[in-house]
Amino acid sequence: MYLASGEGTDQVIKEVTEQTNIITDFWNSIDWNAIMVRAIVGVIQILLAVIVFFILKKVGRYVIETVFKRYMREKQTVPNRYNTLYKLSKNLFNSVLYFFLVYTILEIIGIPVGTLVAGAGVIGLALSLGAQGFVSDIVNGFMILLEKQLDVGDVVNVNGILGTVEDVNLKTTKLKDFDGTIHFIPNRSITVISNRSRADMRVMIQLRLFPNTNLDQVRAVLEDVNKKLIPQYEEITVEPAEVAFVPIGAGQTAAQIIMYSKAGTEIGVRNAFYEGYVDALVREGIELPRINFDTTAI
């Protein structure tokens, strides 16, 4: 019993010793100097790649700004269109630059980029059905930009949302509502764009009147206001042709004035003239109804 036990212990010690020798030999066979040199060289290469990246980014941004400023000066491009193309070009340039930076770092580290790309192709094929929405965003966004349907700074109505275009790219369009809300709209969901910044906008003002109001007196007062206010607003492109009296339902009548102003100024012009009309009518003693009324009940 004792001898058998002693032989078993010696066998275990022998096996442990052999395994230790294997690990020791493997450890000693590693060329640590070469690994250290390779690591230092890799770090230096990565630092150089990052430095080159920032230099190219700065130079590229300067070139893009210079080209677009010269293009806008020579072609007389509107500022909104310039901002749209400028942001799109800058985003594309940064995306390409970041791609090559990541690609270079992976190559320096020793990761097989070709294998990753092939694997990504297989994964992309498997997810192709789920990526249809993304592709639709890109295609629709490209057509929106190609056809110049909107630009940064335009006031547009998209999917019932009225606001100012903050940014437009190949995937989404960002609108800022007039209450400050930011809306991110996928390009694939955009079917109709109502652009209110491409042509003169109509300014229509209606003033409700009592049935027994002297219409000739109202017309004279409103025309006098027009003579005084119109010269003060250069944004008015088409002056009101006449003061008309139109039915507005339930037997009611309203004085209607229509003019046109430059895009984006219609609300300010409307408010200023409405205030001027009301003040002038009140001074002349012409009473205006405060709420809707039904003349059939009088």
C-alpha positions in Angstrom: 0.0 0.0 0.0 2.7 2.5 1.0 4.8 1.7 -2.1 1.9 2.1 -4.4 1.0 5.4 -2.9 4.5 6.6 -3.2 4.7 5.7 -6.8 1.4 7.5 -7.6 2.7 10.7 -5.9 5.9 10.5 -7.9 3.9 10.2 -11.1 1.8 13.2 -10.3 4.9 15.2 -9.4 6.5 14.2 -12.7 3.4 15.2 -14.7 3.2 18.6 -13.0 6.9 19.1 -13.6 6.5 18.4 -17.3 3.6 20.8 -17.7 5.5 23.5 -15.9 8.4 22.9 -18.2 6.2 23.2 -21.2 4.8 26.5 -20.0 8.3 27.7 -19.1 9.6 26.8 -22.5 6.7 28.5 -24.2 7.2 31.6 -22.2 10.9 31.7 -22.9 10.3 31.1 -26.6 8.3 34.4 -26.9 10.4 37.2 -28.3 9.3 39.9 -25.9 11.7 42.4 -27.4 10.0 42.0 -30.8 6.5 42.3 -29.3 7.5 45.5 -27.5 9.0 47.0 -30.6 5.9 46.1 -32.6 3.6 47.6 -29.9 5.7 50.8 -29.8 5.7 51.0 -33.6 1.9 50.4 -33.7 1.2 53.1 -31.2 3.4 55.6 -33.1 1.6 54.6 -36.4 -1.8 55.2 -34.7 -0.7 58.5 -33.4 0.5 59.6 -36.8 -2.8 58.4 -38.4 -4.8 60.5 -35.9 -2.6 63.5 -36.5 -3.0 63.2 -40.3 -6.7 62.7 -39.7 -7.1 66.1 -37.9 -4.9 67.8 -40.4 -7.0 66.5 -43.3 -10.1 67.4 -41.4 -9.0 71.0 -40.9 -7.7 71.4 -44.5 -10.9 69.8 -45.9 -13.2 72.1 -43.9 -11.2 75.1 -45.2 -11.4 73.9 -48.8 -15.2 73.2 -48.5 -15.8 76.7 -47.0 -13.7 78.4 -49.6 -15.3 76.6 -52.6 -18.8 77.2 -51.4 -18.3 80.9 -50.7 -16.8 81.4 -54.1 -19.6 79.3 -55.7 -22.2 81.4 -53.9 -20.5 84.7 -55.0 -20.2 83.6 -58.6 -23.5 81.9 -59.1 -25.5 84.2 -56.8 -26.9 81.2 -54.9 -29.4 82.0 -52.2 -28.0 81.6 -48.6 -30.5 78.8 -47.8 -29.3 76.7 -50.7 -25.7 77.4 -49.8 -26.2 76.3 -46.2 -27.9 73.1 -47.3 -25.2 72.0 -49.7 -22.5 73.2 -47.3 -23.8 71.0 -44.4 -24.3 68.0 -46.6 -20.8 68.2 -48.1 -19.2 68.6 -44.7 -21.1 65.6 -43.3 -20.1 63.4 -46.2 -16.5 64.5 -46.0 -16.4 63.8 -42.2 -18.0 60.4 -42.7 -15.5 59.3 -45.4 -12.6 60.6 -43.2 -13.7 58.8 -40.1 -14.2 55.6 -42.2 -10.6 55.7 -43.4 -9.3 56.5 -39.9 -11.0 53.4 -38.4 -9.9 51.3 -41.4 -6.3 52.4 -40.9 -6.3 51.8 -37.1 -7.7 48.3 -37.6 -5.0 47.5 -40.2 -2.3 48.7 -37.8 -3.7 46.6 -35.0 -3.7 43.6 -37.3 -7.5 42.9 -37.5 -8.4 41.4 -40.9 -10.5 44.2 -42.3 -11.3 42.2 -45.5 -12.8 39.4 -43.4 -14.8 41.9 -41.5 -16.1 43.4 -44.7 -17.1 40.0 -46.0 -18.8 39.2 -42.8 -20.6 42.5 -42.8 -21.8 41.6 -46.4 -23.3 38.4 -45.1 -24.9 40.2 -42.2 -26.2 42.9 -44.5 -27.7 40.4 -46.8 -29.5 38.8 -43.8 -30.8 42.1 -42.6 -31.7 43.4 -46.0 -35.4 43.1 -45.4 -35.1 45.1 -42.2 -33.0 47.8 -43.8 -35.6 48.7 -46.5 -36.7 51.7 -44.5 -33.2 53.0 -44.3 -32.7 52.6 -48.0 -36.0 54.4 -48.6 -34.7 57.3 -46.4 -31.5 57.5 -48.5 -33.2 57.4 -51.9 -36.0 59.9 -50.9 -33.5 62.2 -49.2 -31.3 62.2 -52.4 -34.3 63.1 -54.5 -35.3 65.9 -52.1 -31.8 67.4 -52.3 -31.4 66.8 -56.1 -34.7 68.5 -56.9 -34.0 71.4 -54.4 -37.4 70.9 -52.8 -36.2 72.6 -49.6 -33.2 74.3 -48.1 -31.9 75.1 -44.6 -33.8 78.1 -43.4 -36.9 77.6 -45.5 -40.4 77.7 -43.9 -42.1 74.5 -44.9 -45.1 72.3 -44.1 -44.2 68.6 -44.0 -46.7 66.0 -42.8 -48.8 68.7 -41.2 -45.9 70.2 -39.3 -45.1 73.8 -40.1 -41.7 75.0 -39.2 -38.2 76.1 -40.3 -35.8 73.7 -41.8 -32.9 73.3 -39.4 -31.0 70.5 -41.2 -31.6 68.1 -44.1 -29.5 65.1 -45.0 -29.9 61.8 -46.7 -31.7 60.1 -43.8 -33.8 62.7 -41.9 -35.1 66.2 -42.2 -35.1 68.3 -39.0 -37.7 71.0 -38.6 -38.0 73.6 -35.8 -41.6 74.3 -35.0 -42.6 77.9 -34.1 -43.0 77.0 -30.5 -39.4 75.7 -30.4 -40.1 72.0 -30.8 -37.6 70.1 -32.9 -39.1 67.5 -35.3 -37.0 64.7 -36.8 -38.8 63.4 -39.9 -37.6 60.3 -41.7 -37.3 61.1 -45.4 -39.2 58.0 -46.4 -42.3 59.4 -44.8 -42.2 62.7 -46.7 -44.7 62.7 -49.5 -45.6 66.3 -50.0 -43.5 69.4 -49.1 -45.2 72.7 -49.0 -42.4 75.3 -49.2 -43.5 78.8 -48.1 -40.1 80.4 -48.8 -39.9 80.2 -52.6 -42.4 82.8 -53.7 -44.3 85.8 -52.4 -46.9 85.0 -49.8 -50.5 86.2 -49.7 -51.6 88.4 -46.9 -55.4 88.3 -46.5 -57.1 90.4 -43.8 -60.8 90.1 -43.0 -62.6 92.5 -40.7 -66.1 91.5 -39.6 -68.8 94.2 -39.8 -72.3 94.8 -38.5 -75.0 94.6 -41.2 -75.9 98.2 -40.8 -72.3 99.5 -41.2 -71.7 102.2 -43.8 -69.5 100.3 -46.3 -68.4 103.4 -48.2 -67.1 104.9 -45.0 -65.2 101.7 -44.2 -63.7 101.5 -47.6 -62.5 105.1 -47.4 -60.9 104.5 -44.0 -59.1 101.4 -45.0 -57.8 102.9 -48.2 -56.5 105.8 -46.3 -54.6 103.4 -43.9 -53.1 101.7 -47.0 -51.8 104.9 -48.3 -50.0 105.6 -45.1 -48.7 102.2 -44.2 -47.7 100.6 -47.6 -44.7 103.0 -48.2 -43.4 101.9 -44.8 -43.1 98.3 -45.7 -40.6 97.5 -48.5 -41.4 93.8 -48.1 -44.8 94.3 -49.8 -44.5 93.1 -53.4 -48.1 93.4 -54.6 -50.2 96.2 -53.1 -53.9 95.6 -52.4 -56.0 96.3 -55.5 -59.2 97.2 -53.7 -61.2 96.9 -50.5 -63.8 94.2 -51.1 -66.8 93.2 -49.0 -67.4 89.4 -48.9 -69.9 87.1 -47.2 -68.4 84.9 -44.5 -71.4 82.8 -43.6 -74.5 83.1 -41.3 -75.5 86.3 -43.1 -72.3 88.1 -42.0 -70.1 90.5 -44.0 -66.4 91.3 -43.8 -64.1 93.8 -45.3 -61.4 91.9 -47.1 -57.9 93.2 -48.1 -55.5 91.1 -50.1 -51.8 91.9 -50.7 -48.6 90.0 -51.2 -45.3 90.2 -49.3 -41.9 88.5 -49.4 -41.7 85.0 -48.0 -41.3 85.0 -44.3 -42.7 88.5 -43.7 -46.4 87.8 -44.3 -47.3 87.4 -40.6 -45.6 90.7 -39.5 -47.3 92.6 -42.4 -50.7 91.0 -41.6 -50.5 92.0 -37.9 -49.3 95.5 -38.6 -52.1 96.3 -41.1 -54.8 94.6 -39.0 -53.9 96.7 -36.1 -53.8 99.9 -38.3 -57.2 99.1 -39.7 -58.9 98.5 -36.4 -57.4 101.6 -34.8 -58.5 103.7 -37.7 -62.0 102.3 -37.8 -62.4 102.8 -34.0 -61.2 106.5 -34.3 -63.9 107.1 -37.0 -66.6 105.7 -34.7 -67.2 102.6 -36.7 -68.1 99.8 -34.3 -66.8 96.3 -34.9 -68.4 93.1 -33.5 -66.4 91.4 -30.8 -67.7 87.9 -31.4 -69.4 86.0 -34.2 -73.1 86.7 -34.4 -76.0 85.2 -36.3 -78.0 87.8 -38.2 -80.8 85.3 -38.8 -81.6 85.5 -35.1 -81.8 89.3 -35.0 
